[in-house]
Amino acid sequence: MPYPVLSQLEQTEPAVRRILSAFSARLTGFLSMDLAEDGTHQQVRERGRTTPMGEWITPPYVATDYSGTGGMTWGVDLADVVTFAYMLIGKTMFVNGVWNTTSVTAPLGVTLTVKIPGGFTAAKTMRCANRATDNGVVTATNGGVDAGGTVMLIQRLDGAAWTASVNNSNIRLSAAFEVQ
């Protein structure tokens, strides 16, 4: 439904006009819209964010954002990052990651971790199914976040520890979760 234009507001009863004006003022605090010359919406922003809703953001590569539990090292070089991007709609973060030819070194553990992009913190514990190639062997994985966490977790679905590899582990992560 299009927003009423000023001439329509002027023809409305004063009480309704006040309600519509107050609603419009509150909406402006949550959403902002860039309009084209013809008045059509081109981009919608929310919560004071600079990136329009639904547009993917690629965070800068930082080697220390990748790790593992129990002292395990997950070595991800810049060239290993095929895709790592996120988008926000409201308090929901969508993340997609594709990392090829990564390395895993001992001591081996059950969880690879990657920092949640944008400095966000997970609001709830959430999990999703994914897949990986662990030292050349395809395996189902469980990805997700823990409430209050600042990293995304990637675990083999069978609960086994990751296998040591040199440029032979390909990891996939597609997740959606609530952020604080």
N, C-alpha and C positions, 0 to 999 in steps of 0.2 A: 504494500500500500504506500503510495507516495506521500511525502510529508506535505501538509497544507502550506500553500504559499501565503504571503502577507495579505493579498487581497481576500483570500478565503478567511483568514483569521479576523480581518476587519469586519466581515459580515457575520461572524459568530457572536453568540451571546457573550456578554462580558465574563460571566463565571466560567464558561467553557474556554474562553480565550485565555484566562488566567491559568487554568489547568494545563492547557496545551503549551503555554509558554513555560510553565514550571517543568513540565515533562521534557520539553526540548532542551532546557538548560541542564537538567540532570543527565540527559542522554549525551550531551556534549562532553560531560566529564568522563564518560566511558568510551565513547566512539568518536572518531573524527574521520571525515571522508574527504577525499580529493575528488573534485568534480571536473569533468571535461567541459569544453566550450558548450556542448549541447545539453549540459546538465546531468549527464549520466555519471554514475559512480565509477571511478577508476580504481580506487584503493580505499580500504577500510582499515583503520588503526584502532587499537583499543588499549586501555590501561596505561596510556602515556607512552606506549612503545613506539620506536621509530620505524620498525619494520612492519609493513602491512600484514594483516591477518592472513594466514595460509601461505605465505611466501617462505621458502626454505632458506635457512641461514647456514653457511658453512663456517664452522669455527676455525680459528687458526690452528695449525699443527703444533702440538707441544708433546715431545717425546715422553715426558714424565706423567702425562695424563693416562698412560697405559701401564698396567701393572698386573700383579697376581697376588693371591693370598699365600700365606705360609712361606714367604720368602721367594716364591716363584717369580721369574721375570718374564713378562710378555714383551718381546722386542718388536716394536712397530716403527718402521722407518717411514719417512715422508712418502717415498715411492710405493709403500705398501698400502697406502690409503687410497682406495678407488673412490669411495664415497663415504663421507661422514657429514651429515647435515641434520638439522632439526627445524621444526616450526612450532609455533605456539598459537593456540586458539583458546582464549580464556585462560584457564589454569591447566589445560591439557597440553603436554609436550609430546610431539611425535618425533621419533629418532630413527634414522636409517643409517646403518654402517656396513660397509663392505671393505674388509681388510684382507689382502692377498699376500702370500709369501712372508708371513710373519714367523717369528721364532719364539719358542718356549724353552726356558732353561731351568735346571734344577736349583734348589729343591722343588719338586713338583707338587702342585696343589690342585684343588678342585674348582677354583674360581679365577677367571680372568676378569679384570676390572678396567673400565674406562670412565673417566670423569664425566659427569653430567654436564653437557655444554651450557654456556651462558652463565655459569656460577649459580645455577638453581639447585634446590634441595627437593627431594622427593617428599610428597605429602603422605603417601600411603604405600604399603607393600603391594607390588603388582608384578606379575610374571607373564611371559609370552613364549611360545614355542618358536624356535629357529633351527638353523643347522650350521654345521661347520665341517671343515676337513681338518682332523687332528692328526698331524704328521702323515698326511696322505690318505687317511681313512675317514670316509664320510660318517658323521655321527649327528644325531639329534641333540639339540641344546635347549636349555632353558635360560632365557634372558629376562632381566627385569631390574627392579630397584627395591630397596627396603625403606620403610618409612623413616624420614629424617636423614637418609643417606645422601651422599654427594657423588656417588659412583654408580654406574650401571654394572650389573653382575652377569657373567656369562659362564654357565656351567654345563657340563655334559649331562644329558638326561639320565644316563645310567648311573650317575653319581661317581664315576671313576675319575681319577686324577688325569689331568692333561698329560700328553706324551711329549717328551723332549723332542724338539725339532729345530732345524736350521732352515729358515725360509721355506717351510713346507706345511704351514698351518694357515688355512683360509677361514676367516671368521665372518659370519653374517649376523646382524642384529637389526630387527625391526620391532620397535616397542612404542607403546603409548602409555603415558602415566600422568598422574596429577602432580603438579609442582606447587610449592608454597609461594 
